[in-house]
Amino acid sequence: MRIALLQTNPTAGDISGNSALIVRGVKQAQTLGADLVVTPELSLMGYLPRDLLMSRGFIQRGAQELKHIAAELAGGPPVLVGVATLNPSDMGRPLFNSAVLVQDGAVGHAYHKTLLPTYDVFDEDRYFEPAHGPQILDLKGCRLGISICEDVWNDRDFWKRRRYHQDPIEILSKAGAQAIVNLSASPFNVGKQALREDMLSHMAKKYRLPLMITCQVGGNDDLIFDGRSAAFTADGQLFARAKGFEEDILIVDLSAGTNPPNTIAPDDFEPEAEIWNALVLGVRDYARKTRFRQVLLGLSGGIDSALTAAIAADAMGPENVLGVMMPSRYSSRGSVDDSVELARHLGIRTMELPISGIMETYESTLADAFRGRQPDVTEENIQSRIRGNLLMALSNKFGSLLLTTGNKSEMSVGYCTLYGDMNGGLAVIADLPKMMVYRVSRWCNRRGLVIPESTLTKPPSAELRPDQTDQDSLPPYELLDQILELHVEQSQSAEEIIAQGFDEQTVRRVLRLVRIAEFKRKQAAPVLKVTSRAFGTGWRMPIVRQD
């Protein structure tokens, strides 16, 4: 049997558009001799559809579109379509997360997801009722065990601590499945594909069953999906992998035995390469799916705006990127020169809007109100808000998407200005710690000099007062990022971090900054997620709390 894993890039909520992707892919798979085509999880709805699933009309449109797909593909191979289906019972949640068989011009049996993730960015228990018992498809003399995404993430011998009490793959094996098929979405984070392949290899070998997974690709809101659909032999060998970060069709020939032809797409698991590819795809899809053709950003001469500009140029084409320089009386000549050089390397358009005159107007207007008070962070924030106001004016006038340029370290401790440099529609690198920003920038330059060396070597500075550097207000980024990784991504307390040898005063200060900056993060632009825990839908901290 030849199974086609259809790696599509759906848009959340675009049922007709997603249907067209499926139909086009199935027809192409048919020319490749596929006996069965498998789409990703919820491919007809686009993962994650979130509260669109609460709309009965949305679910009904999905059911109607399934009938259209069946009619359009009559005479072609059977297809497993990822879709939400109604729960006919008057008990439990209203929907199932399903793989529906479309065959011979008709909509057939629905196979349901068993394990429903409700952690990080997931909230499937909000919508779906879990399946019970094995989900088996008998086709062409082969018993295929049907599973959906999370169903493969609970093996007792792979995980030290399992999240669920049952293992659907173990159940499928005991029910006589001869191969496992998994419909997946599975959002990207750096290093996850290597982990996924280790896990699936282990399971295939453990149960002595070929295992196939088809994965969504593309960006929807803050989530990025890397594709890389894959197949493993019964002895756990990876023998096929689809392309990363782009649409693809992967043909898996089960009849080829344990040593089928090698069809592993080239890939790069280096963290910097994965992050770059993910962010380029995330920017491109966010802009495309929200119907923006051009983007703009502020160019400060610093490393953050430089990397953001480089990503944007790769994602959108340099002709569709505008870099705006807004020097003040505190901006160094080197910062302006670095911005100009960066723009020249990237081939992006530039505009210069000096803000010193606007600053003087603010100072004059506020002089009486501020009389008797010394200058402080208020004046620094005014500069940032002037820049944010100008960038939003350009965004409105040109119909361009404004990209924010702050990194995760700054976002964590609130080293950013609300209604200033936080303005924008998409936070491109806000899930990259500062030291990773440098790593990715240097990786980028290995492919050809893009970011000026002076940008990489000068001390980071917001340049909002004379001779300012970030380390005037923050611990060194090497130290700060270590503490933040333990606290934000590993959820460690101050006591746990201090016990590892970190200075107590520094740790408590950093964690306090994280806590009091929560109100800013609630108002931030969507953050493209590339780490295991980002400041987005998976971060659910209260603003009002006591530690």
C-alpha positions in Angstrom: 0.0 0.0 0.0 1.2 3.5 -0.9 0.2 6.1 1.6 0.6 9.8 0.8 1.2 12.1 3.7 -0.2 15.5 2.6 1.7 18.3 4.3 -0.6 21.4 3.8 -0.4 25.0 5.0 -4.0 25.8 6.0 -5.4 29.1 7.4 -7.4 29.0 10.6 -11.1 29.3 9.7 -10.7 29.3 5.9 -12.7 26.2 5.2 -13.1 26.7 1.5 -9.5 27.7 1.0 -8.2 24.7 3.1 -10.5 22.4 1.1 -9.0 23.6 -2.1 -5.5 22.8 -0.7 -6.7 19.3 0.2 -8.3 18.6 -3.2 -5.3 19.9 -5.1 -2.9 17.8 -2.9 -5.0 14.6 -3.2 -5.1 14.9 -7.0 -1.4 15.3 -7.1 -1.0 12.3 -4.8 -3.2 10.3 -7.1 -0.8 10.8 -9.9 1.9 9.4 -7.6 0.0 6.2 -7.2 -1.3 6.8 -3.6 -3.8 4.2 -2.3 -4.6 6.4 0.7 -4.0 10.1 1.4 -3.7 11.4 5.0 -4.1 15.1 5.8 -2.9 16.9 9.0 -5.0 17.3 12.2 -8.0 19.6 11.7 -6.6 20.4 8.2 -10.1 21.5 7.0 -10.4 24.0 9.8 -6.8 25.0 10.1 -5.0 24.4 13.4 -5.7 26.1 15.8 -9.3 27.3 15.1 -9.8 28.0 18.8 -13.2 29.5 19.6 -14.4 29.3 16.0 -15.2 25.7 17.1 -17.9 27.2 19.3 -19.8 28.4 16.2 -22.3 25.8 15.1 -22.4 27.4 11.7 -18.6 26.9 11.4 -18.9 23.2 12.2 -21.8 22.9 9.7 -19.7 24.5 7.0 -17.0 22.0 7.7 -19.5 19.1 7.3 -20.8 20.6 4.0 -17.3 21.1 2.7 -16.5 17.4 3.4 -19.3 16.5 1.1 -17.9 18.8 -1.6 -14.4 17.2 -1.1 -16.0 13.7 -1.5 -17.7 14.7 -4.7 -14.7 16.5 -6.1 -12.5 13.4 -5.4 -14.9 10.7 -6.5 -12.9 8.0 -8.3 -9.7 9.0 -6.5 -8.0 7.3 -3.5 -9.6 7.4 -0.1 -8.6 10.3 2.1 -8.4 10.8 5.8 -9.4 14.5 6.4 -8.7 16.2 9.7 -11.9 17.9 10.8 -14.1 18.7 13.8 -17.3 16.6 13.9 -20.4 16.8 16.1 -20.7 14.6 19.1 -24.2 13.1 18.7 -24.5 12.3 22.4 -26.2 14.6 24.8 -23.3 13.9 27.2 -19.8 15.4 27.2 -18.2 18.1 25.0 -20.0 19.0 21.8 -17.3 17.9 19.3 -14.8 15.3 18.4 -11.3 16.0 16.9 -11.6 13.6 14.0 -10.1 12.0 11.0 -13.0 11.4 8.5 -12.7 8.9 5.7 -13.7 10.3 2.3 -14.1 7.5 -0.2 -16.0 6.7 -3.4 -17.6 10.1 -3.5 -19.1 9.8 0.0 -18.2 10.9 3.5 -17.5 7.8 5.6 -16.5 6.7 9.1 -15.0 9.2 11.6 -12.0 8.2 13.8 -11.6 10.3 16.9 -8.7 11.7 18.9 -8.3 10.1 22.4 -5.8 12.3 24.2 -6.8 16.0 24.4 -3.9 18.3 25.4 -4.8 21.1 27.8 -1.4 22.8 28.5 0.9 25.4 27.0 -0.9 26.7 23.8 -3.4 23.8 23.8 -7.0 23.9 25.2 -8.6 21.0 23.4 -10.6 19.8 26.5 -12.5 23.1 26.1 -14.1 21.8 22.8 -13.6 18.1 22.3 -14.9 14.8 23.8 -12.2 12.1 23.9 -12.5 8.8 22.0 -12.6 5.5 23.8 -11.2 2.3 22.4 -9.1 1.5 19.3 -9.6 3.4 16.1 -8.9 0.9 13.2 -9.2 1.4 9.5 -9.3 -1.8 7.4 -8.1 -0.9 3.9 -6.7 -3.1 1.1 -6.1 -6.0 3.5 -4.2 -3.9 6.0 -5.4 -2.9 9.5 -4.3 0.7 10.0 -4.3 2.1 13.5 -5.6 5.7 13.3 -4.3 8.2 15.8 -4.3 12.0 16.0 -1.3 14.1 17.2 -1.2 13.9 21.1 -2.2 10.2 20.9 1.5 9.3 20.1 2.9 11.5 22.9 2.3 9.2 26.0 4.5 6.2 25.7 5.3 4.8 29.2 8.8 3.7 28.3 9.8 7.0 26.6 8.6 9.6 29.1 9.6 9.7 32.8 6.2 11.1 33.7 3.2 10.5 31.5 0.4 13.1 31.3 -2.4 10.6 30.6 -3.4 7.3 32.1 -3.9 5.4 28.8 -1.8 4.9 25.7 -3.7 4.9 22.4 -0.8 3.3 20.5 -0.6 0.4 23.0 -4.4 0.0 22.6 -4.0 0.0 18.8 -1.2 -2.6 18.9 -3.3 -4.9 21.1 -6.2 -4.5 18.7 -4.1 -5.9 15.8 -3.0 -2.8 14.0 -0.5 -3.6 11.3 0.7 0.0 10.9 0.1 3.3 12.7 -1.0 6.5 11.0 -1.0 9.8 12.9 -2.6 13.1 11.8 -0.7 15.8 13.5 -0.4 19.6 13.7 2.1 19.9 16.6 3.4 23.5 16.8 7.2 24.1 16.3 9.7 24.8 19.0 13.4 24.6 18.6 14.7 21.0 19.0 11.2 19.5 18.9 11.6 17.6 15.6 14.7 15.7 16.9 12.7 14.7 20.0 9.7 13.8 17.9 11.7 11.5 15.7 13.4 9.8 18.7 10.0 9.2 20.2 8.4 7.8 17.1 11.4 5.6 16.3 11.2 4.2 19.8 7.5 3.5 19.5 7.8 1.9 16.0 10.5 -0.4 17.3 8.7 -1.2 20.6 5.5 -2.4 18.9 7.2 -3.7 15.7 4.9 -1.6 13.6 5.5 0.9 10.7 4.6 4.4 11.9 3.7 7.4 9.8 3.0 11.0 10.8 1.6 13.7 8.6 2.2 17.3 9.9 0.8 20.7 9.2 3.2 23.4 8.0 2.9 27.2 8.1 2.0 29.9 10.5 -1.3 30.7 12.2 -1.2 33.7 14.6 1.7 33.1 17.1 2.2 29.4 16.2 4.5 28.1 13.6 4.3 24.6 12.2 7.4 23.1 10.6 6.0 20.2 8.6 8.7 17.4 8.4 6.1 14.6 8.1 7.9 11.3 8.6 7.7 7.5 8.4 9.5 4.8 10.4 10.0 1.1 9.7 8.9 -1.6 12.1 12.5 -1.7 13.4 12.4 2.0 14.2 14.4 3.3 11.3 13.5 6.7 9.8 13.1 6.0 6.1 11.2 9.0 4.9 10.9 12.7 5.9 9.1 15.5 4.1 10.6 19.0 3.6 10.8 21.4 6.6 8.9 24.7 6.6 7.2 24.2 3.3 4.3 22.3 1.7 5.1 18.8 0.5 3.7 15.3 -0.3 5.5 12.3 1.2 4.8 8.9 -0.3 5.3 6.0 2.0 5.3 2.5 0.4 4.3 -0.1 3.0 4.7 -2.9 0.5 8.4 -2.1 0.1 9.2 -4.1 3.3 11.7 -3.1 6.0 14.2 -1.5 3.6 12.2 0.8 1.4 13.9 3.5 -0.8 15.5 6.3 1.2 13.4 9.5 0.8 14.6 11.7 3.6 14.5 15.4 2.7 17.7 17.3 3.7 17.3 19.2 6.9 19.3 21.3 9.4 18.6 20.7 13.1 21.1 23.4 14.2 19.1 25.6 16.6 20.0 28.8 14.8 18.9 27.4 11.4 15.6 26.1 12.8 14.9 29.4 14.4 15.7 31.4 11.3 13.5 29.1 9.1 10.6 29.2 11.6 10.7 33.0 12.0 10.9 33.6 8.2 7.9 31.4 7.7 6.0 32.9 10.7 6.4 36.5 9.3 5.6 35.5 5.8 2.4 33.6 6.7 1.2 36.1 9.3 1.5 38.9 6.7 0.0 36.8 3.9 -2.9 35.5 5.9 -3.8 38.9 7.3 -3.5 40.3 3.8 -0.4 42.5 4.3 1.9 42.8 1.3 4.5 45.1 3.0 6.0 45.5 6.4 7.9 48.3 8.2 10.0 48.5 11.3 12.2 51.0 13.2 15.9 50.7 12.6 17.9 51.7 15.6 21.4 50.5 14.6 21.1 47.8 17.3 21.2 44.0 17.0 17.5 43.4 17.6 16.2 45.6 14.8 19.0 44.4 12.5 18.0 40.7 12.9 14.3 41.6 12.6 15.0 43.4 9.4 17.0 40.5 8.0 14.2 38.1 8.8 11.6 40.4 7.2 13.6 40.8 4.0 13.9 37.1 3.6 10.2 36.6 4.4 8.7 39.4 2.3 11.3 40.2 -0.3 13.5 43.3 0.4 11.4 45.5 -1.9 8.5 45.0 0.5 10.4 46.1 3.7 10.7 49.7 4.9 13.3 50.5 7.6 12.6 53.8 9.5 15.4 55.6 11.2 14.4 58.1 13.9 17.5 59.6 15.4 17.3 61.8 18.5 20.0 64.0 20.1 21.2 60.9 22.0 21.6 58.7 18.9 25.2 58.0 18.0 26.5 58.6 14.5 27.5 55.0 14.4 24.0 53.8 15.0 22.7 55.7 12.0 25.6 54.5 9.9 25.0 50.9 11.0 21.3 51.2 10.0 22.2 52.6 6.6 24.8 49.9 6.0 22.3 47.1 7.1 19.7 48.5 4.7 22.2 48.5 1.9 23.2 44.9 2.6 19.6 43.8 2.7 18.4 45.9 -0.2 15.4 47.3 1.8 14.0 50.8 1.5 14.7 53.4 4.2 13.3 56.6 5.5 14.7 59.0 8.1 12.5 60.9 10.5 14.6 62.8 13.1 12.7 63.3 16.4 14.8 66.0 18.2 12.3 68.7 17.2 9.4 66.7 18.4 11.2 66.0 21.7 11.6 69.8 22.2 7.9 70.3 21.6 7.1 67.7 24.3 9.6 69.3 26.7 8.1 72.7 26.2 4.5 71.4 26.5 5.2 69.5 29.7 7.6 72.0 31.3 5.1 73.5 33.7 3.5 70.2 34.6 7.0 68.7 35.3 8.4 71.8 37.1 10.4 70.9 40.2 10.8 67.2 39.2 14.1 65.8 37.9 14.3 64.1 34.5 13.9 60.3 34.8 12.6 57.3 32.8 9.5 59.5 31.9 11.5 61.5 29.4 13.1 58.3 28.0 9.7 56.7 27.5 8.5 59.8 25.7 11.2 59.3 23.1 10.1 55.8 22.5 6.5 56.8 22.3 7.3 59.5 19.7 8.9 56.8 17.6 6.0 54.4 18.1 3.6 57.1 17.1 5.5 57.8 13.9 5.7 54.2 13.0 2.0 53.6 13.5 1.3 56.7 11.4 3.3 55.2 8.6 1.7 51.8 9.1 -1.8 53.4 8.8 -0.9 55.6 5.8 0.9 52.9 3.8 -1.2 49.9 4.8 1.9 48.1 6.0 2.3 45.7 8.9 4.5 47.2 11.7 6.9 44.7 13.1 8.1 45.1 16.7 11.8 44.4 17.4 12.1 43.6 21.1 13.6 40.4 22.3 12.5 37.9 25.0 14.9 39.1 27.6 13.5 42.6 27.4 9.9 41.4 27.3 10.5 39.3 30.4 11.7 42.1 32.6 9.7 44.9 31.1 12.7 46.7 29.4 10.4 48.0 26.8 7.9 50.9 26.5 4.2 50.4 26.3 2.8 52.4 23.4 6.3 53.0 22.2 8.7 50.4 21.0 6.0 47.7 21.8 3.8 49.2 19.1 3.1 46.9 16.2 1.1 44.0 14.8 3.7 41.2 15.2 6.5 40.6 17.7 9.0 38.8 15.5 11.9 38.0 17.9 10.1 38.4 21.3 10.7 34.7 22.0 14.4 34.9 21.4 16.6 35.6 24.5 19.2 38.3 23.8 22.1 35.9 23.6 20.2 33.8 21.1 19.6 37.0 19.0 23.4 37.2 18.8 23.7 33.6 17.9 21.1 33.7 15.1 22.6 37.0 13.8 26.1 35.4 13.6 24.6 32.3 11.9 22.9 34.7 9.4 26.2 36.3 8.7 27.9 33.0 8.0 25.7 32.8 4.9 27.1 36.2 3.7 27.7 39.4 5.6 24.3 41.0 6.3 24.5 42.5 9.8 27.4 45.0 10.3 30.1 43.7 12.5 29.9 46.9 14.6 26.3 46.1 15.4 27.4 42.7 16.7 30.2 44.1 18.9 29.0 47.3 20.4 27.4 47.3 23.8 23.5 47.1 23.6 21.9 50.4 24.2 18.4 52.0 23.9 20.2 55.4 23.4 17.6 57.3 25.4 20.1 59.2 27.5 23.8 60.1 27.2 26.2 57.1 27.2 23.4 54.7 28.1 23.9 50.9 28.0 21.4 48.1 28.8 23.7 46.9 31.6 23.1 50.2 33.4 19.6 48.8 34.3 19.9 45.0 33.9 22.3 42.2 34.8 24.7 41.1 32.0 22.6 39.3 29.4 24.6 36.1 29.8 23.5 35.9 33.4 20.0 37.4 32.9 19.2 34.8 30.2 20.2 31.9 32.3 17.9 33.1 35.2 15.0 33.7 32.8 15.3 30.4 31.1 15.1 28.6 34.5 12.2 30.7 35.6 10.1 31.3 32.4 10.7 28.1 30.5 11.3 25.7 33.4 9.0 27.4 35.9 11.6 27.3 38.7 11.1 29.4 41.8 13.6 31.9 43.2 14.7 29.4 45.8 15.3 26.7 43.2 17.4 29.1 41.1 19.4 30.4 44.0 20.1 26.8 45.1 22.0 26.4 41.8 24.5 29.0 42.8 23.0 32.2 41.4 23.3 35.4 43.5 20.1 35.7 45.7 19.7 39.5 45.3 20.0 39.3 41.5 17.6 36.4 41.2 14.9 38.1 43.4 15.3 41.3 41.5 15.0 39.6 38.1 11.9 37.6 39.2 10.3 40.8 40.6 10.8 42.5 37.2 9.2 39.6 35.4 6.2 39.8 37.8 5.6 43.5 37.6 5.9 43.6 33.7 3.0 41.3 33.3 0.6 44.1 32.4 2.9 45.1 29.5 2.9 41.6 28.1 -0.9 41.5 28.2 -0.9 44.4 25.7 1.9 43.2 23.5 1.7 42.2 19.8 1.4 38.4 19.1 4.8 36.7 19.7 6.1 34.2 17.2 6.7 31.1 19.3 10.0 29.2 18.9 10.9 28.1 22.4 9.1 25.6 24.7 7.3 28.5 26.5 6.6 31.9 24.9 4.8 35.0 26.1 1.7 34.1 24.1 -1.3 31.8 24.4 0.7 29.4 26.5 1.6 32.0 29.2 -1.3 32.5 31.5 -0.1 34.5 34.5 -2.3 36.9 36.4 -1.4 40.6 36.5 -2.5 41.0 40.1 -0.6 38.4 42.3 1.7 38.1 45.3 4.8 35.9 45.3 
